[in-house]
């Protein structure tokens, strides 16, 4: 969600004073999963905050991969979402690059993590581990296949006063330096309470909100609690792409070295993606923007020339072509009934600054920036828009919810968006409907301040497939049915990694929507992998919701405000009951920090709302820190062929709505057979109370083939 999260747990602040009691009057903090396993997590900001953020307390060894062959540089370790690719075959996006985690490479630096504690560098890293380098140190990857391009995901420190720094990173192939990259932290490092700040020394943005660090409302507390600064550092990572200038073979070595004179006290390398990029695409029969005066060097504003090319293309029926180059665009370009093609997102870059508006726009925006926008739905929207083969690079460094500074926006009907690379905008793609039939495929959306994609208000009959998302500051992919229901949409075969805040994929109301074949990894806080939520003023769920054949890993997070563990998939009734038919079929929930499945109501409405007509079938659960199912609501669900292993606590943690009546829990489970692993025992049926408000966490072993 890119709009206000002030209603995240119910009413406007101080909401947490009520919602911390969602599970029980007991408010003792629960254990968290960190490198110090079995010990309670530190949720209070302290003088160790920055040390934890850079991982120096993680207690991990400084060696690299556990595999001796990989450690000696003889064999690369290829992963997907930091997993053996065999575990996620057929799930997630179809991408052209190969992922290699830094902790599996050779390094003379320090491996940090694993750690799933929010506000630390390892927690936001892919696989919850990374490599920390000091000046003079390196990490070296062995190419698993021919490549001529790399992407480096990294973190470097913020400036003491905020705003970021730049620092060098040398790239060598087979010990021969190819180039020095200039890393930046200007788009990372947010602090404090929502909607966050770039100032590490800022006082509490909302002293009248409840905060977990003191279990209090600071403004209503005497004496005022001591809050250590910087308060809640997060959003540590960024990434850069680099064309190497030639093709290197499998077995060649890519070495990333922090020069001895670097001004960055440390550089954390999370992963390397390597890719064989094809030649630029050429379009001869097209309205070439160069012919209309566009500057491909990025020095002069190219927006007017691009708009002239669009006008010509619409009159002649030609596509618009953007040859290789960098084009400066600092505002929205309106698109309607036009095809715009680049030479490929490695070659054609639309790049712009964020510009302050002299007066706020009618929609509340106080800035504008680079973006391609359809007409507003109120004006009929745009149609027949086709965008492909280019990158959009914004300049968004802070979260202002009223700002329309998204890569793609407006209403686009009967349109396609394919093969784009979007980063450093607020939201990669935010669609305000009503609108219908948009196909969004094969895009890469990274390093966003908020969501990667949001279907907002009346988006129907649309598809989001084979998109790769990493490092969002809010939900990765969302459908938000505010005012008008989204309907008959599908999120299929997307990969969502490391959303810093909220969920990998979230559905807020709507009718007959499907989430299938996705891979979701490493959510950090205030959300998990998949959410079905009646919240944010959304229209009710009606018809069906189909959740099919998805894989989640290292989800089921710890909810810092409620002080309980969530599920990898969680259904949340806040604004109303959830009573549409919900079918969850074929999912795999791997290495869950807490629960695999959670059904929960807001404490203040737990006696008014319920979650029912939910059906789980053909599910595999490989590892839970606590339970397979946590029920903290009234309602019901059925289970068939749900297999589970390595369950840390009782298989079903059934609290119902916390009245603990002689008749049992208010939540009923139906066993339809074939549920293996002993997690669903006859004595738990249909509604035996098994409530342990905050059970101990038993970290499971790593996932393995079933």
N, C-alpha and C positions, 0 to 999 in steps of 0.2 A: 504494500500500500504506500503510495507516495503522498497522500494527503495526511492530515494530522493523525498521529497515533495516540493523541491524548485520551481517546476513548478505548485504548487497547484492552483494558480489563473492566470496562463498564462505563461509569459516569466520568465526567470531567474530574481532573485532580481535585482533592487527593483521593483518587479511586483506590489506591493500594491499601489505604487504611482499612478498607472493607475486604478487598479481594485477597489479601494475604491469608484470610481465614477460609479460603475456598474449600479446603479439604477438611478442616477440623479446627476447633479452638486451640489446638496445640500449635505453638509457634516455634518450636525448637528447630534450628536449622538442620537440614538433611545433609548427608555426606555427598560429596561431589567426587567426580572421577578426575584425578590428576595424576601426575607422576608419583606423588606420594600416596599410593593406593591404600584405601581403607581408612584414610584420615578425613576429617571434615574439611570442606573447602573454606578458603578465606573469602568471604563476601564483603568484608569491610575494607574500604580503601585505606591504605597505610603507606608508610614510607617505603614499603617493598614494591609499590605498584609498578614503577618503571623497571625495577629489576625483574619482576615477573613478566612484564611486557616483552623484554628482550630475551627471556627464557633462561637467565643465568641461574635460576633456582630450580630448573627442571630436573637436575640430577641425572641427565642422560650421558652416556659415554660419548667420547669424541671420535670414535671410529665411525666408519660409514656402514655399508650394507652388512647384514648378517651373513649373506652368502659369500664365502671366501673368494669364489671366482669373480663375482661382481666387485668385491673389494679390491682385488688386484687389477681391476680394469680389463679383465679378459672377456667379460660377458655383461652386456647391459641388462638392466631390469626395467621392463616395460610394464606400465600399470594403466589402469583406467580408474579415476577417482581413488588413486592410491591402493587399488585392489588388483589381484591377479585378473587379467581380462577374461579368463575362463569363467569367473564367478558372475560376470555381468553380460555374457554373450547375448546379443539380441536386444539389449536394453540400452537406452540412452541414444545420444545423437551420433550420426554418421559424420565423422570429421576426417580431415586430411592430415592431421598432425599426430605425432606419437608422444605420449606423456612419459616423462622420467622424473621420479621424485629425487630431490637432492640428497635425502638421507640414504638412498640406495646407491649413490655415486661414490667416487673416491674423493676424500677431502682431508686436509690437515686442520680443518676448523672443528667446530663443536656441533654435534647433533643436539637440537633442543626438542623437548617433548618426550613422549606424548603427554598432552595436557588438554583437557576439555573445559577448563575453567575460563569463563569469559574475561575479557580484558587482558589477555596474554597473547603474545605472538604465536606460540604453538597452537592455541585454540583456533586461530583463524587460518592456519596453514592447511593445505590439502593433506589429508591423512593425519593431521594433528602433530606433524613433525616437520622440521626444516633444518637447515644448516646455518649456523652463525659464524661469519668470518670477521676477523679483525684485519687491519691493513697488513698486506703481505701474504695473506692466506688465500687458498683457492678451493674450488670444487670442480671435479672433472667428470664429464659424462662421455660414455662411449656411444656413438651413433648406432642405433639398431637398424637403420636403413639409410639409403641415400637421402641427403638433405642439402638444401641451399638457403634455408631460413630457420631462425629460431625465435622462440618467445621465452623470455625470462620473467618469472614471477618473483618479486623481491620485496624487501622492506629496508628502509634506512631511517635513521632518527629524524624527528622533527627538529625545527629550530627551537631554541629555548623559549622564545616568545611566540611560537607558532608560525604557521605559514610555510613551513617546509624548507628543505635545503636541496642542493644538488651535489652529486658525488660521482666519481668515475668508477667504471668496472671494465677491466680489460677482457677482451674475448680473443682467445687463441685457438687455433686448430692445429693439432699435432705439434704443440709447443711454439707455433709461429703466430705472433699477434696479428689478428685480422683487423680489429677495430677497438676503440675505446667507447663504450656506451656511456652516456650521461644519465644517471639515475636521478629521480626526483621524488621527494616526499610531499610535494605541493598539493597533491590530490589525495593524500592519505591523512591519518591522524586527526580524528574527531574526538571530542571530549564532552563530558558533562551529560546533562539530561536532554531528552528529546526537546527540540529538534537539533540539538548538539551545537557545538561551537568549535572554531579553529583555535581558540585561545586556551592554552593549557593552564593559565593562571586565573581563569574566570571563576567567580563565585557561583554558587548554585543558580541555575537558570530559573528554577521554580522552587524556592524554599518552602512554598506552601504545599508541595507534593510529598506524599509518603515516600521514603527511600529505605531500601533494604539494609543499607550500611549501618544505620542506627536503629532500625525498626521504629521509626518515628517520623513525624512531620516536623522538620527542623524549625520552621517559623513558629510552631506552637510548643516548642520544647525549651525549657529553662533549666540549666544554661544551654545556649545554642550549641549543638554538637560540633565537635571538631571534624571537619571534612578535609582530608589530605588532598592536596593538589599535586599533579593534575588528576582530576576526578574522572574516573571511568574512561581511560584511553581506549580507543578502538579504531577499526578500519585502517589497519596498519599497512596493507599490501597494495601494490600497484604492479603493472606489468608492461614490458616493452617488447616490440618485435624488431627483428634485424634481418635484413637480407645479407647473406654472407658474400655475395659477389661471384660465387662459383659453386658447383655441386661437389659435395664431399661424399665419400663412400661409407657404407656400413663398416664399422670398426674404427673409423677415424675418431679422434678425441677432441671434444669441445671443453676447453678449460676456461672457467670464469675466475678471475683473480682481482682482488681488491688491491689497487696500487699502494705501495708503502706510504705515499704521501697523501692518501685520501683524507678528506676532512670529515668523513663519516667514521665515528668511533667503532661502529660495527655495520655490517651488511648481512642481512639474512636472505638466503636463497631458498625458495620453496621448491621450485621445480623448473624443468626445461621442457618445452615442447619443440620438437624438430619436425620439419616439413619440407617436402619437395614441391616448390611453387612453380607452376607452369609459366609460360611466357605471357606477356600482356595480351589481353583480348583486343582486337582491332575491329572497328565498325566503320566501313567506308560509306555505306549508304545511310547517312545519319546527319543530324544537325550537330556538327562538331563545335563545342563551345569555344575552341580557339579561334574559329572563324568569326565569332561574335565578340572577340576582344578579351576573353578570359585569360588571366595570368596564371600559368601553371607553376610558377615559382613560389606562390604564396605571399608575394610582397604587396600586391594590390588587391583590393576588394573585387572578387569575381562574381558577386551576387548579381549585379545588373546584367553582365554578359550571359550568365546562366539563364536568367529570366528571358532575355532576348532569344536565346536558343530555344527555350520552351515555347515561347509564342510562335516562333517560326515552325517548330515541329508540329504543333497543333494544327496550324494552317495547312501544312503539307502532308500530314500523316506519317512523318518520319519519326524515328526515335531520336532522343538527345544522346550524344556520346561525349563522355568525359575521358580524354586520353590520360596517360600516366602523368602524374604531377600532384602538387598540393595546391588546393584552391581555397582562398580565404573567403569565408562566409560568416558574417557576424549577426545574422538575423534569420527569421524563418523565410523559406522559399515556398510559396504556395504552389501546390501541384494538383492538377485535375486533368483527366483524359490525356495522359502523357506517359511515355516510356522513357526512363532515364537509365542509361547503362554506363558503367565505368569499365576500365581495363582490367579489373580485378581488385579486390580490397587490399592487396599488398601494394598496388601501384597507384590507384586513384584515391586521394585523400581529400575530403572536404573538412576543413579545419577552421575553427573560429574562436573568437574571444567572447566571454560573457560581457554584455554591455548593459550598464545601468540606464533605465529609462528616465527621461526628465520628469515625467509624471506617471503614476501607476496606470497600467492598461485596464480596460473594463473588466477583464477577468481577474484582476488583482495582481498580475505580474509586475514586479519592480525591476526585472531584468529581461533581456532577450538574449538569444544566442543562436548558434548554428542549428538548423533543423529543417526537415522537409515536412510540411503540414498540409493535410487536406482541409477543405472548407469545413467550417463548423456544421454540426448536424442541424442546428437551427436554421442554417442557410442552405440546407439540402445536401450537405456533405459533398465529397468528391467521388468520382467513379473512374474506373478503367485507368488506374495508376499502377505503373509497374516500375519498381526500383530494384536495381541489381548491380553487383560488381564494384562497390566502392566502400570506403571507410568514412565514418563520421567521427571526428574528434572534437569534443567540446572542451569547455574550460570551467566546469562547475566544481567549486571547492567547498561549498556550504549548502546546507539544506534549507530552502525557503519554499514551503509547500504551495504557496500561491503562484510561484514562478512557472511559466511554461518554457522551460529550457531543456526540452526533451529532444532526442535525436529524430524521432518520427512522431507526429501528433495529428490531432484532428480526427475527422471521420473519413474513412476510405472504404468505399463499396466496390465489390467486384474487382479487387486489386490484388497484387502480389508484391511481396518484399522478399528478396532472395539474395543470399551471398553477401550481405553487408557485414562490416565489422564496426561496432559501436562502442565507444568508451568515453569516459569523462563527461557524460551528460547527466542530468538529474535522473531521468528515466530513459532507458533506451527507446522504448516504444510505448506510448500512452495513447489509447484510442478512446475518445469520447463519443459514444453513440447517441441515438440509435444508428447503427450501420450494419451491413451484412456482407458475408462472403469475401473475407480477406484471407489470403494464404501467406503465411509467414514461415519461410523455410530456409534452412542452411545458413543461418546468421550466427555471428559470434558477438555476444554482448558481455562486456567486462567492465569492472571498475566504475560502477554506478553509485551515485549518492543515494538513490532510492531503488525502485524496482528495475528489473530488466524489461518486463512487458506487463501491461495491465489492460485487460478488456474492461472498460468502465462504462456501465450504463447501456444496456440494450444492444450489445454486440451479439450477432446471431450467425449461425451456419458458417463458422469460420474454423480454420485449422492453424495450429502452431506446431511445427514438426521439424525435428532434426536441427534444433537450435542448441548452441552451446553457451552456457551462462556461468560466469564465475565472478565472485566478489561483488555482490550487490549489497547496498546498504538497507535493503528492505526485501520484501518478497521477491523471489526470482521470477516466477510466472504467476499471475493472479487474474481471476475473473471476479470483478466487484459489481454486483447487481444493485447499485444504488439507484433508487427511483424507478428504474425499468430493468426487468430481468434480462440477463444474458441467457441465451438458449441455443442448444444443439451445437455447441462448440466442442472441439477436441484439442487437448494438449497431448501430442504423441511423440515418443522417442526423442525427447529432449534430455540434455544433461544439465543439471544445476549443481554447482559446487560452491561451497563456502559462502552462503548468505550470512552476512555479519549480524543482521537483525531480521527477525520474523522467519518466514517459512520458505522452503524451496519452491513448493507449488501450493497455492491457496485458492479455494473456491469460497466466495462469500455470496450465498444465495444463488438462485437461477434455476433453470429447468432443463433437464435432459442433457447434461454436460458429461464429458468423458475425459478421464486422465489415464493414459495407457502407455506402457512401454518406456517410461522415463527412468532415468538414473539420477538420484538425488543424494548428495553427500555433504556431511560436515556442517549442518546448521549450528549456529553458535548460541543465540539467546533469544528469548521472547518469541519462540516459535520452534518448529521442528521441520521434518521433511515434507509431509503432506498435511494440510489442514482443510477440514470442511467446517466452516464457521458461520453461525447466524450472528453477525456482528456488523459494526460500522454502518448501521442503518440499512442493511441490504434487504432486498425483497426476499421472501421466504424461498426455501428449496421446494420445488414441486416436480412432479413426474419422477425422474430417476436421476441418480448420480452413479456413474460407473467408474470405478477405480480398478484398473486391470493391468496385471503383468508389469508392475513397477518394481524397481529395486531401490532400497534406501540403505545407507551405510553410515555408521557413527552418528545416528540421529537419536531421537528420544531424549532431548536435552533436559537440562536442569533449569526450571523456571525460577529466576532469581527473585522475582517479586512474590510469587506464591510459595516459594521454598519447597517445591515438590518437583518430581521428575515427570516429564511429559512422555507421550508415545511418539514413535517414528511417524505414525499416522494418528491424528487426534481430531475428534469431533467435539465442537465446542458450542454449547447453547448459551448465548448471552442475551440476545434481543428477543428470542422466541424459541419455541420448541423446534426440533428438527425431526420431521415425520415423513419426509419423502422417502421413497425406497432407495436405499444406498447399498450397492453391491460392490464388495471388495473381493476380487478374484485374481489369483495367480501372483500376488505380490510376494516379494522376499524382503524381509526386514533383518539386516545384518548388523551385528556388533552394536546393539542398541545401548546407549549410555544408561538409560533407565528402562522404560517400557517399550514394547513393540506397538501396542494398541492402547489408546486412551479415549474414553468417552467422559466428558466433564461438563458440568453446568457452573455458571457463576454462583458464588455462595449466596448472594443477595436474592437470586431468583430460583434457587434450587428446588423450592416447593411449588413453583409455577410452571417450570419448563422441563421437558424430558427429551430424550433421544431414543427413537424407536424405529422399527422396520429396517434394521441394519443387518447385513448378511455377509459373513466372511467365509470364503471357500478356497481351497487349494492354495493355502498360504504356507510359507516356510519362514520360520523364525530361527535364526542362527545367532544366539547369544543375546541375553538381556542382563543389564545390571540389576534389575529388580524383576518385574513380572511380564508375562505375555499380554495380559489384559488388566488394565486399571480402570475400574468403573467408579466414577464420582458423580453420578447423576441418577435420576429415575429413568426407566426405560427398559429396552430389551435389545438383544442381538442374538443371532444364530451363528453356529460355527460348524463347518464341515471340512474334513481333510486339512486341518490346520496342524502342521507338524512343527514341533519346537524342541530345541536342545540347548544346553548350557543356560538354563534359566536360573537367575541369581536368587530369587525369592519365591514366594508362593506363586503358582501359575496364574491365578486369578486373585486380584486384590479388589474385592467387591465392597465398596463403602456405600453404594447407593446414594441417597440424599442425606445420609448421616443422622437418621432418626433411630436406627438400631432397634427396630420393632421386633416383638416376638415372632411375627410372621416372616421375618427375614428382611433382606435388602429390598429396596425399591427397584433394583435393577435385576432383570431376569436373563439368564443365559440358557439357550436351547442347544443341546448336543445333537447334531444331525449325523454323527458317525464319522469314523476315520480320523479322529483327532489323536495323533500319536505324540509320544514323548512324555506322557504322564502329567501334562500341565493342566488338563481339564478332567478332574476326578469326579466320580459320581457323587461324592459327598458335598461337592461344591454346587450341585444343581438342585433346583433351578436358581435359587437366590440366597444361598448360604452367605452370611456375613463373614468375610475374611479380611476385614479392614485393618491394615497396618498403615497408618497415615504416612509414615516416612520410613519404609523398610531399609535395612542395611543394603549397601551396594556391593555386589560381587562381580567385578569385571570379568567378562567371558574371554575365552581364548579367541585369537583371530579367526575370521570366517574361513571355512574350508569347503571343498566340494561336498555336496550332500551324499 
